[in-house]
Amino acid sequence: MTRKFTPWRVLRETIFYLLLSAVGVFMALPFVWSLLTSLKDDSEIFSTHWLPTHLTLAHYAEVFQVIPYGSYILNSFVMAGLGVITNLFLGSLAGYAYARLRMKHKNFFFRSQVASMMIPSIITMIPTYLILRSFPLVGGNNILGQGGYGFLNTIWAVVLPWAVGSYAVFMMRQFFMTLPEELAEAARLDGCSEFRIFWNIYLPLCKPALATLAIFTFQAGWNSFLWPMIVLNDPKLKTVQMGLQVFSSNHSTNYGPMMAASIIAMLPMILIFVFAQRYFTQGVAFEGGK
């Protein structure tokens, strides 16, 4: 069936794409401004013209001279990467159990877990902090959780509280529900264990959902600032976002290096999206369809 391009339809679609282009340009302006500012001399940062007269990479060099930014990048990669691994594996396991296993009250437990997504994370920060600090037999604590600092000031204080999020469980459960149940029944007749059915049959079919979840989880871990600021005191464990505050104080902000550090912090997310765009788009389309 061919589409008829009437003058009114052409005008309507032209206006639609012009509006989309305008919104896209508007949303890209902060990134463009940050990039151009990072390439300007200090004398040009507050000038009225956007384009720098003389391009310079001095601010990028200053970032790594003022702080050990490479170490901060590595710390963020490790913490965000561990969060991705735990959410993909544990979220998939829980999602598969809710979608395919027969057990009592599973709908009640699933709905309760989804309902927990409505609780702001700021409310649970103090209880989470106390649990990590009082964890038994960790970080100098005795069996009663006293005498030390537990998981505080370690990367596990950042990773463990969000090792498996409710959104990860919800998303994977919804994806598993779309897959045919006959695959599991045939595998059980052949003598496959439940974990092997999950690992070898269903999980390989979930690449779009896994890619989408990986991007969202990595983004949340990479951009996390407040929680690492609370639980990490060792300068060697600082993250990328914590490093950005070095260039801003109560009285002044060093915009050149800050914009350069911000651009560097954006690059991993941009690269991940570029290489996983196909799976990400399929996953988002699936979420929208549900």
Buried (B, 14 or more C-beta within 10 A) or exposed (E): EEEEEEEEEEEEEEEEEEEEEEEEEEEEEEEEEBBBBBBBBEEBBEEEEEEBEEEBEBBBEBBBEBBBBEBBBEBBBBBBBBBBBBBBBBBBBBBBBBBBEEEEEBEEBBEEBBEEEEEEEEEEBEEBBEBBBBBEEBBEBEEEBEEBBBBBBBBBBBBBBBBBBBBBBBBBBBBBEEBEEEBBEEBEEEEBEBEEBBBEBBBEBBBBBBBBBBBBBBBBBBBBEEBBBBBBEEEEBBBBBBBBEBBEEEEEEBBBBBBBBBBBBBEBBEEBEEEBEEBBEBBEEBBEEE
